[in-house]
Amino acid sequence: ALFVQQLKAAGVEHIFFNPSTGDYPIFDALVDEPAIQLIKGIHEGAVVAMADGYARVSGKTGVVIVANIGLPNAMTQMVNSWKDQIPVMVAVASVEQDALGRDLFQEPDHCEVMTQPITKWYWAAKTTGSIPETVRRGMKFASTSPCGPVFLSLPTNTLREEATATIWDQAKFDVPMRIRPDKDDIAKAARILLEAKNPLMSVGDEATWCRAGKELVELAELLGLPVTGQAGNLGFWSKPFPTRHPLYVGTQLRDMRYPGKVDVLLNLGNKYGERAAPGTQLISIRLDPASLARGAPVDLGMVADLRLATADLVAAI
Protein backbone atom coordinates (compact mmCIF):
# COMPACT_ATOMS: atom_id res chain seq x y z
CA ALA A 1 0.00 0.00 0.00
CA LEU A 2 2.87 2.40 0.76
CA PHE A 3 4.44 1.57 -2.61
CA VAL A 4 1.15 2.15 -4.48
CA GLN A 5 0.24 5.36 -2.66
CA GLN A 6 3.66 6.89 -3.29
CA LEU A 7 3.33 6.09 -7.01
CA LYS A 8 -0.13 7.69 -7.02
CA ALA A 9 1.26 10.81 -5.31
CA ALA A 10 3.93 10.96 -8.03
CA GLY A 11 1.22 11.13 -10.68
CA VAL A 12 1.60 7.55 -11.94
CA GLU A 13 -1.48 6.41 -13.88
CA HIS A 14 -0.20 3.19 -15.49
CA ILE A 15 1.91 0.26 -14.29
CA PHE A 16 3.31 -2.19 -16.83
CA PHE A 17 3.79 -5.58 -15.24
CA ASN A 18 4.64 -9.25 -15.53
CA PRO A 19 3.45 -10.81 -12.25
CA SER A 20 5.32 -13.20 -9.99
CA THR A 21 4.53 -14.62 -6.57
CA GLY A 22 6.51 -12.35 -4.24
CA ASP A 23 4.90 -9.11 -5.37
CA TYR A 24 1.31 -10.12 -4.54
CA PRO A 25 1.02 -7.46 -1.76
CA ILE A 26 1.42 -4.75 -4.44
CA PHE A 27 -1.46 -6.14 -6.49
CA ASP A 28 -3.60 -6.59 -3.38
CA ALA A 29 -3.11 -2.86 -2.74
CA LEU A 30 -3.87 -1.97 -6.36
CA VAL A 31 -7.32 -3.54 -6.06
CA ASP A 32 -8.23 -0.56 -3.87
CA GLU A 33 -6.63 2.02 -6.19
CA PRO A 34 -8.67 2.34 -9.39
CA ALA A 35 -6.79 5.49 -10.44
CA ILE A 36 -3.82 3.34 -11.51
CA GLN A 37 -4.32 1.15 -14.58
CA LEU A 38 -2.49 -2.17 -14.90
CA ILE A 39 -1.12 -3.16 -18.31
CA LYS A 40 0.09 -6.76 -18.46
CA GLY A 41 2.76 -8.33 -20.66
CA ILE A 42 4.05 -11.89 -20.86
CA HIS A 43 7.76 -11.15 -21.20
CA GLU A 44 9.86 -8.86 -19.06
CA GLY A 45 11.70 -7.29 -22.01
CA ALA A 46 8.41 -6.53 -23.76
CA VAL A 47 6.94 -5.03 -20.59
CA VAL A 48 9.89 -2.64 -20.18
CA ALA A 49 9.67 -1.77 -23.89
CA MET A 50 5.99 -0.86 -23.42
CA ALA A 51 6.82 1.40 -20.48
CA ASP A 52 9.72 2.90 -22.45
CA GLY A 53 7.42 3.73 -25.37
CA TYR A 54 4.85 5.24 -23.01
CA ALA A 55 7.57 7.45 -21.48
CA ARG A 56 8.77 8.67 -24.89
CA VAL A 57 5.26 9.65 -25.99
CA SER A 58 3.97 11.10 -22.71
CA GLY A 59 7.14 12.53 -21.20
CA LYS A 60 6.21 10.79 -17.93
CA THR A 61 8.15 8.07 -16.13
CA GLY A 62 7.17 4.55 -17.19
CA VAL A 63 6.73 2.27 -14.15
CA VAL A 64 7.42 -1.45 -14.42
CA ILE A 65 6.99 -4.40 -12.04
CA VAL A 66 8.49 -7.70 -13.20
CA ALA A 67 9.32 -11.07 -11.73
CA ASN A 68 12.63 -11.16 -9.90
CA ILE A 69 13.92 -14.14 -11.85
CA GLY A 70 13.03 -12.34 -15.08
CA LEU A 71 15.15 -9.26 -14.32
CA PRO A 72 17.88 -10.21 -16.87
CA ASN A 73 15.15 -10.33 -19.54
CA ALA A 74 14.05 -6.83 -18.53
CA MET A 75 17.64 -5.57 -18.66
CA THR A 76 17.90 -6.25 -22.40
CA GLN A 77 15.42 -3.38 -22.98
CA MET A 78 16.76 -1.28 -20.08
CA VAL A 79 19.96 -0.94 -22.12
CA ASN A 80 17.97 0.91 -24.80
CA SER A 81 16.29 3.12 -22.20
CA TRP A 82 19.71 3.89 -20.73
CA LYS A 83 21.28 4.81 -24.07
CA ASP A 84 18.30 6.97 -25.12
CA GLN A 85 17.95 8.52 -21.62
CA ILE A 86 14.30 7.50 -21.17
CA PRO A 87 12.68 7.81 -17.70
CA VAL A 88 11.73 4.29 -16.61
CA MET A 89 11.49 2.80 -13.12
CA VAL A 90 11.76 -0.99 -12.87
CA ALA A 91 10.89 -2.76 -9.60
CA VAL A 92 10.99 -6.38 -8.49
CA ALA A 93 9.97 -8.24 -5.34
CA SER A 94 13.37 -9.65 -4.40
CA VAL A 95 14.43 -12.39 -1.99
CA GLU A 96 13.57 -11.63 1.62
CA GLN A 97 16.45 -10.21 3.61
CA ASP A 98 16.78 -13.16 6.02
CA ALA A 99 17.35 -15.47 3.03
CA LEU A 100 20.28 -13.51 1.56
CA GLY A 101 23.36 -15.67 1.25
CA ARG A 102 21.44 -18.97 1.37
CA ASP A 103 21.56 -19.60 -2.40
CA LEU A 104 17.83 -20.14 -2.73
CA PHE A 105 16.25 -21.61 -5.86
CA GLN A 106 16.28 -19.07 -8.73
CA GLU A 107 17.32 -16.27 -6.35
CA PRO A 108 20.48 -14.18 -6.89
CA ASP A 109 21.84 -12.30 -3.89
CA HIS A 110 21.69 -8.49 -4.24
CA CYS A 111 20.01 -8.54 -7.66
CA GLU A 112 20.06 -4.74 -7.75
CA VAL A 113 23.83 -4.64 -8.26
CA MET A 114 23.63 -6.29 -11.71
CA THR A 115 21.71 -3.25 -13.00
CA GLN A 116 24.40 -0.73 -12.00
CA PRO A 117 25.94 -0.08 -15.47
CA ILE A 118 22.56 0.67 -17.11
CA THR A 119 20.76 2.72 -14.46
CA LYS A 120 20.99 6.24 -13.10
CA TRP A 121 20.35 4.79 -9.64
CA TYR A 122 19.63 1.41 -8.06
CA TRP A 123 18.57 0.60 -4.52
CA ALA A 124 16.96 -1.99 -2.28
CA ALA A 125 14.35 -0.92 0.29
CA LYS A 126 15.81 -1.72 3.71
CA THR A 127 12.57 -1.59 5.69
CA THR A 128 8.83 -1.42 5.04
CA GLY A 129 8.76 2.15 6.31
CA SER A 130 11.45 3.18 3.82
CA ILE A 131 9.48 2.01 0.75
CA PRO A 132 7.86 5.40 0.00
CA GLU A 133 11.19 7.22 0.33
CA THR A 134 12.85 4.65 -1.95
CA VAL A 135 10.10 5.09 -4.56
CA ARG A 136 10.22 8.88 -4.25
CA ARG A 137 13.97 8.90 -4.78
CA GLY A 138 13.72 6.53 -7.73
CA MET A 139 11.09 8.67 -9.45
CA LYS A 140 13.20 11.77 -8.86
CA PHE A 141 16.29 10.22 -10.46
CA ALA A 142 14.37 8.80 -13.42
CA SER A 143 12.46 11.99 -14.24
CA THR A 144 15.23 14.58 -13.76
CA SER A 145 16.98 15.49 -17.01
CA PRO A 146 19.06 13.96 -18.37
CA CYS A 147 16.59 11.15 -17.67
CA GLY A 148 17.20 7.41 -17.52
CA PRO A 149 16.13 4.10 -15.97
CA VAL A 150 16.30 3.32 -12.26
CA PHE A 151 15.93 -0.02 -10.51
CA LEU A 152 14.27 -0.76 -7.16
CA SER A 153 14.54 -4.03 -5.27
CA LEU A 154 11.71 -4.60 -2.78
CA PRO A 155 12.51 -7.58 -0.51
CA THR A 156 9.40 -9.71 -0.07
CA ASN A 157 9.47 -9.38 3.71
CA THR A 158 9.26 -5.55 3.43
CA LEU A 159 6.20 -5.91 1.18
CA ARG A 160 4.42 -8.22 3.64
CA GLU A 161 5.06 -6.27 6.82
CA GLU A 162 3.22 -3.20 8.13
CA ALA A 163 4.56 0.28 8.82
CA THR A 164 3.57 3.92 8.91
CA ALA A 165 5.35 6.36 6.61
CA THR A 166 4.91 9.75 4.97
CA ILE A 167 3.70 9.92 1.36
CA TRP A 168 5.24 12.80 -0.61
CA ASP A 169 3.53 14.77 -3.36
CA GLN A 170 5.26 14.89 -6.75
CA ALA A 171 5.82 18.65 -6.39
CA LYS A 172 8.13 18.00 -3.43
CA PHE A 173 10.66 16.11 -5.54
CA ASP A 174 10.12 17.48 -9.03
CA VAL A 175 13.38 19.08 -10.18
CA PRO A 176 12.89 21.26 -13.28
CA MET A 177 16.07 21.49 -15.35
CA ARG A 178 15.13 24.60 -17.34
CA ILE A 179 18.65 25.99 -17.20
CA ARG A 180 19.33 29.20 -19.11
CA PRO A 181 22.72 29.47 -20.83
CA ASP A 182 25.28 32.14 -19.97
CA LYS A 183 24.58 35.40 -21.86
CA ASP A 184 28.21 35.85 -22.89
CA ASP A 185 28.36 32.33 -24.32
CA ILE A 186 25.17 32.95 -26.31
CA ALA A 187 26.56 36.25 -27.63
CA LYS A 188 29.75 34.47 -28.68
CA ALA A 189 27.78 31.71 -30.44
CA ALA A 190 25.63 34.29 -32.23
CA ARG A 191 28.73 36.12 -33.49
CA ILE A 192 30.30 32.88 -34.74
CA LEU A 193 27.11 31.98 -36.64
CA LEU A 194 26.75 35.46 -38.16
CA GLU A 195 30.33 35.36 -39.43
CA ALA A 196 30.12 31.77 -40.71
CA LYS A 197 30.35 31.18 -44.45
CA ASN A 198 28.84 27.68 -44.54
CA PRO A 199 27.19 26.72 -41.21
CA LEU A 200 25.18 23.57 -40.47
CA MET A 201 22.72 22.87 -37.64
CA SER A 202 22.42 19.40 -36.11
CA VAL A 203 19.44 18.61 -33.86
CA GLY A 204 18.62 15.66 -31.60
CA ASP A 205 16.22 14.07 -29.15
CA GLU A 206 17.16 16.36 -26.25
CA ALA A 207 15.38 19.15 -28.13
CA THR A 208 12.24 17.01 -28.11
CA TRP A 209 12.42 16.65 -24.32
CA CYS A 210 12.67 20.45 -24.08
CA ARG A 211 9.81 21.01 -26.57
CA ALA A 212 12.07 23.26 -28.62
CA GLY A 213 10.59 22.52 -32.06
CA LYS A 214 9.18 26.01 -32.71
CA GLU A 215 12.43 27.70 -31.67
CA LEU A 216 14.54 25.37 -33.82
CA VAL A 217 12.52 26.25 -36.92
CA GLU A 218 12.75 29.97 -36.11
CA LEU A 219 16.54 29.81 -35.78
CA ALA A 220 16.99 27.79 -38.96
CA GLU A 221 14.82 30.15 -40.99
CA LEU A 222 16.45 33.24 -39.50
CA LEU A 223 19.88 32.22 -40.80
CA GLY A 224 18.89 29.90 -43.64
CA LEU A 225 20.66 27.08 -41.81
CA PRO A 226 20.64 23.60 -43.36
CA VAL A 227 19.40 21.17 -40.69
CA THR A 228 20.50 17.59 -40.17
CA GLY A 229 20.11 14.86 -37.56
CA GLN A 230 20.76 11.22 -36.72
CA ALA A 231 19.49 8.30 -38.80
CA GLY A 232 16.72 8.73 -41.35
CA ASN A 233 14.13 10.21 -38.98
CA LEU A 234 16.24 13.14 -37.72
CA GLY A 235 16.64 11.99 -34.11
CA PHE A 236 17.07 8.40 -33.05
CA TRP A 237 13.47 8.18 -31.87
CA SER A 238 11.87 11.61 -32.23
CA LYS A 239 11.43 14.41 -34.75
CA PRO A 240 12.60 17.66 -33.11
CA PHE A 241 12.55 19.35 -36.54
CA PRO A 242 10.01 18.80 -39.37
CA THR A 243 11.59 16.48 -41.94
CA ARG A 244 9.44 17.99 -44.71
CA HIS A 245 10.87 21.46 -44.08
CA PRO A 246 12.91 22.72 -47.07
CA LEU A 247 15.95 23.36 -44.82
CA TYR A 248 16.11 19.72 -43.69
CA VAL A 249 18.92 17.96 -45.60
CA GLY A 250 18.83 14.45 -44.12
CA THR A 251 21.11 12.33 -41.96
CA GLN A 252 24.24 13.93 -40.58
CA LEU A 253 27.22 12.31 -42.31
CA ARG A 254 30.91 12.90 -41.90
CA ASP A 255 31.24 13.92 -45.55
CA MET A 256 28.13 15.50 -47.05
CA ARG A 257 27.77 16.47 -50.70
CA TYR A 258 25.56 19.30 -49.51
CA PRO A 259 26.28 21.60 -47.79
CA GLY A 260 29.86 20.44 -48.40
CA LYS A 261 32.71 21.67 -46.21
CA VAL A 262 31.13 23.15 -43.06
CA ASP A 263 32.95 25.92 -41.21
CA VAL A 264 30.58 26.06 -38.19
CA LEU A 265 28.59 23.12 -36.82
CA LEU A 266 25.86 24.06 -34.33
CA ASN A 267 24.75 21.00 -32.37
CA LEU A 268 21.48 21.40 -30.48
CA GLY A 269 20.67 18.39 -28.30
CA ASN A 270 22.14 15.69 -30.55
CA LYS A 271 24.02 13.21 -28.37
CA TYR A 272 25.97 11.93 -31.37
CA GLY A 273 26.13 15.19 -33.30
CA GLU A 274 29.46 16.44 -32.00
CA ARG A 275 31.65 15.94 -35.08
CA ALA A 276 35.02 17.65 -34.87
CA ALA A 277 36.87 18.36 -38.12
CA PRO A 278 39.80 20.55 -39.19
CA GLY A 279 38.58 24.00 -40.16
CA THR A 280 35.19 23.53 -38.45
CA GLN A 281 34.16 25.32 -35.27
CA LEU A 282 31.90 23.17 -33.11
CA ILE A 283 29.24 24.75 -30.88
CA SER A 284 27.34 22.19 -28.78
CA ILE A 285 24.40 22.97 -26.51
CA ARG A 286 23.23 19.92 -24.58
CA LEU A 287 21.16 18.81 -21.60
CA ASP A 288 23.67 16.19 -20.52
CA PRO A 289 26.99 17.41 -19.06
CA ALA A 290 28.32 13.82 -18.86
CA SER A 291 28.29 13.23 -22.62
CA LEU A 292 28.90 16.82 -23.75
CA ALA A 293 32.40 16.98 -25.27
CA ARG A 294 32.95 13.35 -24.25
CA GLY A 295 33.89 11.98 -27.66
CA ALA A 296 35.01 15.05 -29.57
CA PRO A 297 36.64 18.40 -28.74
CA VAL A 298 34.11 21.25 -28.61
CA ASP A 299 35.02 24.87 -29.28
CA LEU A 300 32.04 26.25 -27.34
CA GLY A 301 29.98 24.04 -25.05
CA MET A 302 26.90 24.92 -23.00
CA VAL A 303 24.71 22.88 -20.66
CA ALA A 304 21.22 24.34 -21.00
CA ASP A 305 17.56 23.78 -21.77
CA LEU A 306 17.37 23.61 -25.56
CA ARG A 307 14.22 25.67 -25.84
CA LEU A 308 15.60 28.51 -23.72
CA ALA A 309 19.02 28.36 -25.37
CA THR A 310 17.61 28.45 -28.91
CA ALA A 311 15.27 31.33 -28.05
CA ASP A 312 18.19 33.27 -26.53
CA LEU A 313 20.27 32.56 -29.62
CA VAL A 314 17.52 33.89 -31.89
CA ALA A 315 17.24 37.02 -29.78
CA ALA A 316 21.00 37.59 -29.76
CA ILE A 317 21.24 37.18 -33.54
C-alpha positions as a printed Julia matrix, in Angstrom:
317×3 Matrix{Float64}:
  0.0     0.0     0.0
  2.87    2.4     0.76
  4.44    1.57   -2.61
  1.15    2.15   -4.48
  0.24    5.36   -2.66
  3.66    6.89   -3.29
  3.33    6.09   -7.01
 -0.13    7.69   -7.02
  1.26   10.81   -5.31
  3.93   10.96   -8.03
  1.22   11.13  -10.68
  1.6     7.55  -11.94
 -1.48    6.41  -13.88
 -0.2     3.19  -15.49
  1.91    0.26  -14.29
  3.31   -2.19  -16.83
  3.79   -5.58  -15.24
  4.64   -9.25  -15.53
  3.45  -10.81  -12.25
  5.32  -13.2    -9.99
  4.53  -14.62   -6.57
  6.51  -12.35   -4.24
  4.9    -9.11   -5.37
  1.31  -10.12   -4.54
  1.02   -7.46   -1.76
  1.42   -4.75   -4.44
 -1.46   -6.14   -6.49
 -3.6    -6.59   -3.38
 -3.11   -2.86   -2.74
 -3.87   -1.97   -6.36
 -7.32   -3.54   -6.06
 -8.23   -0.56   -3.87
 -6.63    2.02   -6.19
 -8.67    2.34   -9.39
 -6.79    5.49  -10.44
 -3.82    3.34  -11.51
 -4.32    1.15  -14.58
 -2.49   -2.17  -14.9
 -1.12   -3.16  -18.31
  0.09   -6.76  -18.46
  2.76   -8.33  -20.66
  4.05  -11.89  -20.86
  7.76  -11.15  -21.2
  9.86   -8.86  -19.06
 11.7    -7.29  -22.01
  8.41   -6.53  -23.76
  6.94   -5.03  -20.59
  9.89   -2.64  -20.18
  9.67   -1.77  -23.89
  5.99   -0.86  -23.42
  6.82    1.4   -20.48
  9.72    2.9   -22.45
  7.42    3.73  -25.37
  4.85    5.24  -23.01
  7.57    7.45  -21.48
  8.77    8.67  -24.89
  5.26    9.65  -25.99
  3.97   11.1   -22.71
  7.14   12.53  -21.2
  6.21   10.79  -17.93
  8.15    8.07  -16.13
  7.17    4.55  -17.19
  6.73    2.27  -14.15
  7.42   -1.45  -14.42
  6.99   -4.4   -12.04
  8.49   -7.7   -13.2
  9.32  -11.07  -11.73
 12.63  -11.16   -9.9
 13.92  -14.14  -11.85
 13.03  -12.34  -15.08
 15.15   -9.26  -14.32
 17.88  -10.21  -16.87
 15.15  -10.33  -19.54
 14.05   -6.83  -18.53
 17.64   -5.57  -18.66
 17.9    -6.25  -22.4
 15.42   -3.38  -22.98
 16.76   -1.28  -20.08
 19.96   -0.94  -22.12
 17.97    0.91  -24.8
 16.29    3.12  -22.2
 19.71    3.89  -20.73
 21.28    4.81  -24.07
 18.3     6.97  -25.12
 17.95    8.52  -21.62
 14.3     7.5   -21.17
 12.68    7.81  -17.7
 11.73    4.29  -16.61
 11.49    2.8   -13.12
 11.76   -0.99  -12.87
 10.89   -2.76   -9.6
 10.99   -6.38   -8.49
  9.97   -8.24   -5.34
 13.37   -9.65   -4.4
 14.43  -12.39   -1.99
 13.57  -11.63    1.62
 16.45  -10.21    3.61
 16.78  -13.16    6.02
 17.35  -15.47    3.03
 20.28  -13.51    1.56
 23.36  -15.67    1.25
 21.44  -18.97    1.37
 21.56  -19.6    -2.4
 17.83  -20.14   -2.73
 16.25  -21.61   -5.86
 16.28  -19.07   -8.73
 17.32  -16.27   -6.35
 20.48  -14.18   -6.89
 21.84  -12.3    -3.89
 21.69   -8.49   -4.24
 20.01   -8.54   -7.66
 20.06   -4.74   -7.75
 23.83   -4.64   -8.26
 23.63   -6.29  -11.71
 21.71   -3.25  -13.0
 24.4    -0.73  -12.0
 25.94   -0.08  -15.47
 22.56    0.67  -17.11
 20.76    2.72  -14.46
 20.99    6.24  -13.1
 20.35    4.79   -9.64
 19.63    1.41   -8.06
 18.57    0.6    -4.52
 16.96   -1.99   -2.28
 14.35   -0.92    0.29
 15.81   -1.72    3.71
 12.57   -1.59    5.69
  8.83   -1.42    5.04
  8.76    2.15    6.31
 11.45    3.18    3.82
  9.48    2.01    0.75
  7.86    5.4     0.0
 11.19    7.22    0.33
 12.85    4.65   -1.95
 10.1     5.09   -4.56
 10.22    8.88   -4.25
 13.97    8.9    -4.78
 13.72    6.53   -7.73
 11.09    8.67   -9.45
 13.2    11.77   -8.86
 16.29   10.22  -10.46
 14.37    8.8   -13.42
 12.46   11.99  -14.24
 15.23   14.58  -13.76
 16.98   15.49  -17.01
 19.06   13.96  -18.37
 16.59   11.15  -17.67
 17.2     7.41  -17.52
 16.13    4.1   -15.97
 16.3     3.32  -12.26
 15.93   -0.02  -10.51
 14.27   -0.76   -7.16
 14.54   -4.03   -5.27
 11.71   -4.6    -2.78
 12.51   -7.58   -0.51
  9.4    -9.71   -0.07
  9.47   -9.38    3.71
  9.26   -5.55    3.43
  6.2    -5.91    1.18
  4.42   -8.22    3.64
  5.06   -6.27    6.82
  3.22   -3.2     8.13
  4.56    0.28    8.82
  3.57    3.92    8.91
  5.35    6.36    6.61
  4.91    9.75    4.97
  3.7     9.92    1.36
  5.24   12.8    -0.61
  3.53   14.77   -3.36
  5.26   14.89   -6.75
  5.82   18.65   -6.39
  8.13   18.0    -3.43
 10.66   16.11   -5.54
 10.12   17.48   -9.03
 13.38   19.08  -10.18
 12.89   21.26  -13.28
 16.07   21.49  -15.35
 15.13   24.6   -17.34
 18.65   25.99  -17.2
 19.33   29.2   -19.11
 22.72   29.47  -20.83
 25.28   32.14  -19.97
 24.58   35.4   -21.86
 28.21   35.85  -22.89
 28.36   32.33  -24.32
 25.17   32.95  -26.31
 26.56   36.25  -27.63
 29.75   34.47  -28.68
 27.78   31.71  -30.44
 25.63   34.29  -32.23
 28.73   36.12  -33.49
 30.3    32.88  -34.74
 27.11   31.98  -36.64
 26.75   35.46  -38.16
 30.33   35.36  -39.43
 30.12   31.77  -40.71
 30.35   31.18  -44.45
 28.84   27.68  -44.54
 27.19   26.72  -41.21
 25.18   23.57  -40.47
 22.72   22.87  -37.64
 22.42   19.4   -36.11
 19.44   18.61  -33.86
 18.62   15.66  -31.6
 16.22   14.07  -29.15
 17.16   16.36  -26.25
 15.38   19.15  -28.13
 12.24   17.01  -28.11
 12.42   16.65  -24.32
 12.67   20.45  -24.08
  9.81   21.01  -26.57
 12.07   23.26  -28.62
 10.59   22.52  -32.06
  9.18   26.01  -32.71
 12.43   27.7   -31.67
 14.54   25.37  -33.82
 12.52   26.25  -36.92
 12.75   29.97  -36.11
 16.54   29.81  -35.78
 16.99   27.79  -38.96
 14.82   30.15  -40.99
 16.45   33.24  -39.5
 19.88   32.22  -40.8
 18.89   29.9   -43.64
 20.66   27.08  -41.81
 20.64   23.6   -43.36
 19.4    21.17  -40.69
 20.5    17.59  -40.17
 20.11   14.86  -37.56
 20.76   11.22  -36.72
 19.49    8.3   -38.8
 16.72    8.73  -41.35
 14.13   10.21  -38.98
 16.24   13.14  -37.72
 16.64   11.99  -34.11
 17.07    8.4   -33.05
 13.47    8.18  -31.87
 11.87   11.61  -32.23
 11.43   14.41  -34.75
 12.6    17.66  -33.11
 12.55   19.35  -36.54
 10.01   18.8   -39.37
 11.59   16.48  -41.94
  9.44   17.99  -44.71
 10.87   21.46  -44.08
 12.91   22.72  -47.07
 15.95   23.36  -44.82
 16.11   19.72  -43.69
 18.92   17.96  -45.6
 18.83   14.45  -44.12
 21.11   12.33  -41.96
 24.24   13.93  -40.58
 27.22   12.31  -42.31
 30.91   12.9   -41.9
 31.24   13.92  -45.55
 28.13   15.5   -47.05
 27.77   16.47  -50.7
 25.56   19.3   -49.51
 26.28   21.6   -47.79
 29.86   20.44  -48.4
 32.71   21.67  -46.21
 31.13   23.15  -43.06
 32.95   25.92  -41.21
 30.58   26.06  -38.19
 28.59   23.12  -36.82
 25.86   24.06  -34.33
 24.75   21.0   -32.37
 21.48   21.4   -30.48
 20.67   18.39  -28.3
 22.14   15.69  -30.55
 24.02   13.21  -28.37
 25.97   11.93  -31.37
 26.13   15.19  -33.3
 29.46   16.44  -32.0
 31.65   15.94  -35.08
 35.02   17.65  -34.87
 36.87   18.36  -38.12
 39.8    20.55  -39.19
 38.58   24.0   -40.16
 35.19   23.53  -38.45
 34.16   25.32  -35.27
 31.9    23.17  -33.11
 29.24   24.75  -30.88
 27.34   22.19  -28.78
 24.4    22.97  -26.51
 23.23   19.92  -24.58
 21.16   18.81  -21.6
 23.67   16.19  -20.52
 26.99   17.41  -19.06
 28.32   13.82  -18.86
 28.29   13.23  -22.62
 28.9    16.82  -23.75
 32.4    16.98  -25.27
 32.95   13.35  -24.25
 33.89   11.98  -27.66
 35.01   15.05  -29.57
 36.64   18.4   -28.74
 34.11   21.25  -28.61
 35.02   24.87  -29.28
 32.04   26.25  -27.34
 29.98   24.04  -25.05
 26.9    24.92  -23.0
 24.71   22.88  -20.66
 21.22   24.34  -21.0
 17.56   23.78  -21.77
 17.37   23.61  -25.56
 14.22   25.67  -25.84
 15.6    28.51  -23.72
 19.02   28.36  -25.37
 17.61   28.45  -28.91
 15.27   31.33  -28.05
 18.19   33.27  -26.53
 20.27   32.56  -29.62
 17.52   33.89  -31.89
 17.24   37.02  -29.78
 21.0    37.59  -29.76
 21.24   37.18  -33.54
